[in-house]
């Protein structure tokens, strides 16, 4: 079995060019039903996001995403800084041990993906901020249910780790 960090690093790794599309009538029918619930889902996600922002906005060990009010807050992105910068693998392992799943922030530095070997491209300049996200960023999911307990636990764990 792979370690939490191995699993983390293998997520959102694109190997070959292609599409990830699964549209069909069944998914469309489900989507139409779910759309009726969208206002309630968005309200609950925004309530979770307010708590997330209150817990992490002014921390010295991370920076959080900034979204406008129309965001669905699909999840919460954090970039480790200060005492936790460069320690993402340790953080990911500790979060996993405490039942908190993480994902990379989209693909991190996309040009590191093997798929780029199949595409003609060039990189203009140094990708400093992209590399920072790639090395120190991670994402935790949001939901349409109240996540107060989970977000408080995330906050406590990161605070504890920043003091090590």
Secondary structure, 3 states (H helix, E strand, C coil): CCCHHHHHHHCCCCCCCCCCCCCCHHHHHHHHHHHHHHHHHHHHHHHHHHHHHHHHCCCCCEEECCCCCCCCCCEEEEEECHHHCCCHHHHHHHHHHCCCCCECCCCCCHHHCHHHHHCCCCCCCCCHHHHHHHHHEEEEECCCCCCHHHHHHHHHHHHHHHCC
